[in-house]
Amino acid sequence: MNLTALGWSKAWADRMGSEVPADWAPGRVVSEYRGARVVVMESGERMVTVAGRLEHEANSAADLPHIGDWVLVSGTSGQDSGVIQRVLPRRTRLARKIPGRAAAVQILAANIDVAFIVLALDSRFHLRRLERFLAVVREGGVRPVVVLNKADLCPDPLPRIEEVKAAIGEAEVLVTSATRRKGLRLLGQQIQEGQTVAFIGSSGVGKSSLVNRLCGDIYQATIEVREKDDKGRHTTTSRELIPLPSGGFVIDTPGLRELQVWADEDGLEESFPEIQLAAQGCRFRDCRHVAEPGCAVVAGVATGSIPKDRHERFLKLIQEGAELSKRVSRQRPPGRTRKNSRAFLEDPDADTSGDEME
């Protein structure tokens, strides 16, 4: 297969370097299994394992190869298998804290160009979740596009559209209906040849249905959401790289019940653009935006230019981050330091029983 179609470029070749053994070749992880990965290379698709050295040297599971990663595979001459020897440095990522109490990062997907954050314009509309998804996407260096799906189930979507636009800053907003095939052309225009995009969101918002429409057929089975409790019963339980007829690739992630954001304070301010803008006028550079003299954010709350509830949610995330940062420090092995320490921000509305299927 031509790796350029998968996103390979001179920049990736430069990251690979010149001192590479002759029997090592680049490829991209397209599926993950316990103890194995499916990697697409110029010679074709292979089921490969991860080198024991790589597993031993990894600080955590986040350092191991995940879907979307570019890797170097050995044992490629005339074989149907191989061993991943190296993971090339990621350009972008989508990550969260692993579900549960442990303070560790989980890589959802790597080297993503665009992340479609899908919300449903029905009874599941949840602006607080959007704030957290935006923090995940922006922290990972991925361009966010907010997709408001199920427009056919909302008699008057305009107020919610305006509410979203006011909350997300410069991110683009698209309105779609997968069932009625509305807005799909504009959605497809966001994906360029050679790019990789991901769909993220809660269960039942229609991510898999949108992916199916983009693929031109029913790539994955879906089941209608139960009306009595609005729970998703869809069938995406893993992540894989799906080729699109128009070029590019898409990753459809499971519906995330427990969204715990891996972000620093700067990344959080990006998800609260009104606070980020106002903070430029604070008297002190390290202002915490609580009760410091000359705080432009607090002044904005007092005048009403910054919604009080948005300010409170921002401060809550900062507080959670500080507490969880202490947990990360306590769990860190002796002698090991984290260059860019970031905290995990847990979703107070999360159901911690695990991820939903979509």
Secondary structure per residue as TSV (DSSP state, phi and psi in degrees):
chain	resnum	aa	ss	phi	psi
A	1	M	-	360.0	145.0
A	2	N	-	-74.0	114.1
A	3	L	G	-67.8	-19.5
A	4	T	G	-60.1	-35.7
A	5	A	G	-64.3	-25.8
A	6	L	G	-87.1	-4.0
A	7	G	T	109.9	2.1
A	8	W	-	-66.0	141.8
A	9	S	-	-150.8	176.7
A	10	K	H	-60.3	-35.2
A	11	A	H	-60.6	-39.9
A	12	W	H	-70.4	-37.6
A	13	A	H	-62.1	-37.8
A	14	D	H	-65.7	-37.6
A	15	R	H	-66.5	-31.5
A	16	M	H	-67.0	-35.9
A	17	G	-	84.9	172.8
A	18	S	S	-97.2	-25.7
A	19	E	-	-88.3	73.6
A	20	V	-	-120.7	131.1
A	21	P	-	-54.1	149.6
A	22	A	T	-61.3	-29.3
A	23	D	T	-95.4	13.7
A	24	W	-	-99.9	138.6
A	25	A	E	-140.3	149.6
A	26	P	E	-78.1	153.4
A	27	G	E	-162.9	171.4
A	28	R	E	-122.3	135.2
A	29	V	E	-72.8	122.8
A	30	V	E	-112.9	-15.9
A	31	S	E	-151.3	152.4
A	32	E	E	-122.1	139.0
A	33	Y	E	-135.7	160.2
A	34	R	T	-63.7	116.4
A	35	G	T	84.2	-0.9
A	36	A	E	-153.1	162.9
A	37	R	E	-136.7	152.1
A	38	V	E	-100.7	123.6
A	39	V	E	-121.8	133.2
A	40	V	E	-96.9	127.0
A	41	M	E	-127.4	174.1
A	42	E	T	-59.7	-31.2
A	43	S	T	-81.0	-5.4
A	44	G	E	126.6	-169.3
A	45	E	E	-91.1	136.7
A	46	R	E	-134.4	146.0
A	47	M	E	-93.6	118.3
A	48	V	E	-125.5	162.8
A	49	T	E	-108.7	172.9
A	50	V	E	-103.0	131.8
A	51	A	-	-57.2	137.9
A	52	G	H	-59.2	-35.3
A	53	R	H	-60.7	-41.6
A	54	L	H	-64.5	-42.1
A	55	E	H	-65.5	-38.6
A	56	H	H	-68.1	-37.8
A	57	E	H	-82.9	-12.2
A	58	A	-	-68.2	133.4
A	59	N	S	-71.0	-29.9
A	60	S	S	-159.5	176.6
A	61	A	G	-61.9	-23.2
A	62	A	G	-65.8	-22.4
A	63	D	G	-83.1	-10.0
A	64	L	S	-83.5	164.1
A	65	P	-	-68.8	135.9
A	66	H	-	-130.3	171.3
A	67	I	T	-57.6	132.4
A	68	G	T	96.8	-16.1
A	69	D	-	-70.3	145.2
A	70	W	E	-92.8	131.3
A	71	V	E	-133.3	163.6
A	72	L	E	-109.8	126.7
A	73	V	E	-114.2	133.1
A	74	S	E	-99.4	166.2
A	75	G	-	69.6	44.5
A	76	T	-	-100.1	-7.7
A	77	S	T	-81.7	109.4
A	78	G	T	64.8	23.4
A	79	Q	-	-121.1	158.3
A	80	D	S	-97.9	-1.8
A	81	S	-	-127.0	-166.5
A	82	G	-	172.2	179.7
A	83	V	E	-131.6	128.6
A	84	I	E	-74.1	118.9
A	85	Q	E	-100.9	-25.1
A	86	R	E	-153.1	144.0
A	87	V	E	-105.7	122.0
A	88	L	-	-69.7	145.8
A	89	P	-	-53.7	131.8
A	90	R	-	-72.4	140.1
A	91	R	S	-82.1	-42.1
A	92	T	-	-143.6	172.1
A	93	R	E	-160.5	158.3
A	94	L	E	-116.4	122.0
A	95	A	E	-142.2	157.3
A	96	R	E	-147.8	170.0
A	97	K	E	-71.8	142.2
A	98	I	-	-63.8	147.7
A	99	P	S	-59.2	146.6
A	100	G	S	103.0	-165.5
A	101	R	S	-87.8	-21.7
A	102	A	-	-65.3	140.6
A	103	A	-	-96.3	85.5
A	104	A	-	-145.6	151.4
A	105	V	E	-91.1	144.0
A	106	Q	E	-118.2	125.1
A	107	I	E	-84.1	118.5
A	108	L	E	-83.2	-39.3
A	109	A	E	-166.2	151.8
A	110	A	E	-121.5	153.3
A	111	N	S	57.2	52.2
A	112	I	-	-97.1	136.5
A	113	D	S	-88.6	-43.7
A	114	V	E	-134.9	135.2
A	115	A	E	-113.2	119.2
A	116	F	E	-89.0	111.0
A	117	I	E	-90.9	111.9
A	118	V	E	-99.6	125.0
A	119	L	E	-119.2	151.0
A	120	A	E	-100.3	135.3
A	121	L	S	-86.7	46.9
A	122	D	S	-129.0	-151.2
A	123	S	T	-68.0	-12.2
A	124	R	T	-90.0	2.3
A	125	F	-	-56.8	125.0
A	126	H	-	-146.2	98.8
A	127	L	H	-68.2	-31.8
A	128	R	H	-63.6	-37.8
A	129	R	H	-64.0	-38.9
A	130	L	H	-59.3	-40.8
A	131	E	H	-58.1	-39.8
A	132	R	H	-74.6	-40.4
A	133	F	H	-62.2	-40.5
A	134	L	H	-61.3	-40.1
A	135	A	H	-63.6	-40.6
A	136	V	H	-60.6	-47.9
A	137	V	H	-67.9	-47.4
A	138	R	H	-70.1	-36.0
A	139	E	H	-61.2	-33.8
A	140	G	T	-84.5	2.4
A	141	G	T	78.3	18.0
A	142	V	-	-97.8	143.7
A	143	R	E	-77.5	122.2
A	144	P	E	-88.7	142.6
A	145	V	E	-131.7	122.2
A	146	V	E	-88.1	126.5
A	147	V	E	-113.6	115.8
A	148	L	E	-95.8	100.0
A	149	N	E	-95.1	171.5
A	150	K	-	62.3	39.1
A	151	A	G	-62.0	-23.9
A	152	D	G	-69.0	-15.9
A	153	L	G	-98.1	5.3
A	154	C	-	-120.9	109.7
A	155	P	S	-59.1	-35.5
A	156	D	-	-135.6	84.5
A	157	P	-	-75.5	-16.0
A	158	L	H	-56.4	-46.5
A	159	P	H	-58.1	-40.4
A	160	R	H	-70.7	-36.0
A	161	I	H	-62.0	-45.3
A	162	E	H	-65.4	-36.7
A	163	E	H	-63.3	-41.5
A	164	V	H	-66.8	-46.0
A	165	K	H	-60.6	-35.4
A	166	A	H	-69.9	-22.5
A	167	A	H	-97.5	-13.8
A	168	I	H	-111.3	-3.7
A	169	G	T	73.5	-125.4
A	170	E	T	-88.2	-4.0
A	171	A	-	-64.5	146.2
A	172	E	E	-80.2	149.7
A	173	V	E	-122.0	129.7
A	174	L	E	-120.5	145.0
A	175	V	E	-114.0	126.5
A	176	T	-	-135.5	164.6
A	177	S	B	-141.3	104.8
A	178	A	T	-64.3	-37.8
A	179	T	T	-68.1	-34.6
A	180	R	T	-101.1	5.2
A	181	R	T	57.0	41.0
A	182	K	B	-102.8	140.3
A	183	G	S	79.7	2.3
A	184	L	H	-70.9	-33.1
A	185	R	H	-63.9	-45.6
A	186	L	H	-64.5	-35.2
A	187	L	H	-64.4	-45.7
A	188	G	H	-64.2	-29.6
A	189	Q	T	-69.2	-14.7
A	190	Q	T	-79.4	-10.2
A	191	I	-	-110.5	118.5
A	192	Q	-	-99.8	157.1
A	193	E	T	-59.8	135.3
A	194	G	T	85.9	-4.9
A	195	Q	-	-90.8	158.1
A	196	T	E	-119.9	128.6
A	197	V	E	-121.1	158.7
A	198	A	E	-132.8	147.0
A	199	F	E	-108.3	124.1
A	200	I	E	-129.5	155.6
A	201	G	-	158.5	175.5
A	202	S	-	-71.9	167.9
A	203	S	T	-70.9	144.2
A	204	G	T	87.7	3.1
A	205	V	S	-87.3	-8.5
A	206	G	S	100.9	22.6
A	207	K	H	-61.5	-49.9
A	208	S	H	-64.3	-35.7
A	209	S	H	-64.4	-39.7
A	210	L	H	-66.3	-41.4
A	211	V	H	-61.4	-42.6
A	212	N	H	-58.5	-43.2
A	213	R	H	-65.1	-40.6
A	214	L	H	-66.0	-33.3
A	215	C	H	-76.8	-14.8
A	216	G	T	86.1	-2.4
A	217	D	S	-155.2	-176.7
A	218	I	-	-86.8	88.6
A	219	Y	-	-73.4	-38.0
A	220	Q	S	-129.3	142.5
A	221	A	-	-71.2	143.7
A	222	T	-	-132.0	155.6
A	223	I	-	-128.2	141.3
A	224	E	-	-60.7	148.6
A	225	V	-	-71.0	139.0
A	226	R	-	-65.9	131.2
A	227	E	T	-72.0	-34.2
A	228	K	T	-70.7	-30.8
A	229	D	T	-128.2	1.2
A	230	D	-	61.7	27.5
A	231	K	-	-91.6	141.4
A	232	G	-	-75.0	140.4
A	233	R	-	-129.4	40.2
A	234	H	-	-87.0	176.3
A	235	T	-	-115.3	12.9
A	236	T	-	-80.3	111.6
A	237	T	-	-118.1	0.1
A	238	S	S	-144.7	-179.9
A	239	R	-	-120.8	132.6
A	240	E	B	-145.7	155.6
A	241	L	E	-83.1	116.6
A	242	I	E	-109.2	123.2
A	243	P	E	-73.4	143.2
A	244	L	-	-104.2	143.4
A	245	P	T	-58.0	-31.2
A	246	S	T	-87.0	2.6
A	247	G	S	101.1	156.3
A	248	G	-	88.3	172.2
A	249	F	E	-136.1	153.7
A	250	V	E	-130.7	144.3
A	251	I	E	-116.8	125.6
A	252	D	E	-105.9	114.3
A	253	T	-	-90.1	157.7
A	254	P	-	-61.4	155.6
A	255	G	B	-63.3	130.4
A	256	L	-	-97.4	110.7
A	257	R	S	-74.0	-45.5
A	258	E	S	-108.4	103.2
A	259	L	-	-105.1	108.8
A	260	Q	-	-116.8	118.8
A	261	V	E	-86.1	135.1
A	262	W	E	-104.2	96.0
A	263	A	E	-154.4	156.5
A	264	D	-	-99.2	-179.6
A	265	E	H	-64.6	-37.7
A	266	D	H	-62.0	-40.9
A	267	G	H	-64.8	-34.9
A	268	L	H	-68.2	-39.8
A	269	E	H	-62.2	-32.8
A	270	E	H	-62.4	-31.4
A	271	S	T	-83.1	-5.7
A	272	F	S	-126.8	74.5
A	273	P	H	-58.7	-32.9
A	274	E	H	-67.3	-33.4
A	275	I	H	-74.1	-40.5
A	276	Q	H	-60.2	-41.8
A	277	L	H	-67.4	-46.2
A	278	A	H	-65.9	-33.2
A	279	A	H	-62.2	-21.1
A	280	Q	T	-64.7	-20.7
A	281	G	T	-98.2	5.9
A	282	C	-	-69.2	146.7
A	283	R	S	-66.3	-38.4
A	284	F	S	-109.4	137.9
A	285	R	T	-65.4	-34.6
A	286	D	T	-95.7	27.3
A	287	C	-	-58.2	134.6
A	288	R	-	-93.3	-3.9
A	289	H	S	63.4	38.4
A	290	V	S	-114.0	-67.6
A	291	A	S	-146.1	19.8
A	292	E	-	-69.3	144.7
A	293	P	T	-65.1	139.1
A	294	G	T	76.2	19.6
A	295	C	-	-79.5	116.1
A	296	A	H	-72.9	-24.1
A	297	V	H	-70.6	-48.3
A	298	V	H	-60.3	-38.7
A	299	A	H	-64.1	-38.0
A	300	G	H	-65.1	-35.9
A	301	V	H	-66.1	-40.6
A	302	A	H	-64.7	-35.9
A	303	T	H	-86.6	-12.4
A	304	G	T	93.1	-0.3
A	305	S	S	-73.3	-22.4
A	306	I	S	-116.5	120.1
A	307	P	-	-58.5	135.7
A	308	K	H	-60.6	-40.9
A	309	D	H	-67.1	-34.4
A	310	R	H	-66.4	-42.0
A	311	H	H	-61.9	-42.8
A	312	E	H	-64.0	-39.8
A	313	R	H	-68.4	-37.5
A	314	F	H	-60.7	-47.4
A	315	L	H	-64.7	-35.2
A	316	K	H	-65.0	-41.6
A	317	L	H	-64.8	-40.3
A	318	I	H	-62.2	-43.0
A	319	Q	H	-64.3	-44.7
A	320	E	H	-59.6	-40.6
A	321	G	H	-62.1	-41.3
A	322	A	H	-64.7	-42.4
A	323	E	H	-65.8	-42.3
A	324	L	H	-73.9	-27.6
A	325	S	H	-61.9	-37.1
A	326	K	H	-63.8	-38.8
A	327	R	H	-64.2	-40.7
A	328	V	H	-61.6	-42.9
A	329	S	H	-63.4	-39.5
A	330	R	H	-67.5	-32.0
A	331	Q	H	-83.2	-14.8
A	332	R	S	-66.9	129.9
A	333	P	-	-60.1	147.4
A	334	P	T	-56.4	138.7
A	335	G	T	83.8	-3.7
A	336	R	-	-108.6	135.4
A	337	T	-	-124.2	153.5
A	338	R	-	-105.3	121.2
A	339	K	T	-63.6	-44.6
A	340	N	T	-121.9	79.1
A	341	S	-	-67.9	126.6
A	342	R	-	-127.3	152.0
A	343	A	E	-99.5	160.7
A	344	F	E	-96.5	133.7
A	345	L	E	-114.0	108.8
A	346	E	-	-80.5	147.8
A	347	D	-	-83.7	114.6
A	348	P	T	-65.9	-18.5
A	349	D	T	-94.2	3.3
A	350	A	-	-73.6	145.0
A	351	D	-	-92.7	113.4
A	352	T	T	-86.0	14.5
A	353	S	T	-77.6	-4.6
A	354	G	-	126.8	172.9
A	355	D	-	-75.3	143.2
A	356	E	B	-80.5	161.2
A	357	M	-	-96.0	145.1
A	358	E	-	-136.0	360.0
